[in-house]
């Protein structure tokens, strides 16, 4: 898939990024290469391949999953205990996006 500079500029605007012309050119090339690689991966025939959700799941002592144990939720008071600024049961944060 060929990526255009207009598409890169559009995505940069959505992400609130100010890219220079040089950065747009580099991103057009780099993101185009990523999309090209994804297109090649999409062409691979995976019929008959069993899906895997966790490679090491059955590996005993090397399993990367912890047991799924039900526990009480954290609670609003505990969640906000270390917040620098809280109010009305929510975190308060400074405004960072101005449009």
Secondary structure as GFF3:
##gff-version 3
##sequence-region A 1 99
A	DSSP	alpha_helix	5	14	.	.	.	ID=ss1
A	DSSP	alpha_helix	21	42	.	.	.	ID=ss2
A	DSSP	three_ten_helix	60	62	.	.	.	ID=ss3
A	DSSP	alpha_helix	76	80	.	.	.	ID=ss4
A	DSSP	beta_strand	86	87	.	.	.	ID=ss5
A	DSSP	beta_strand	90	91	.	.	.	ID=ss6
###
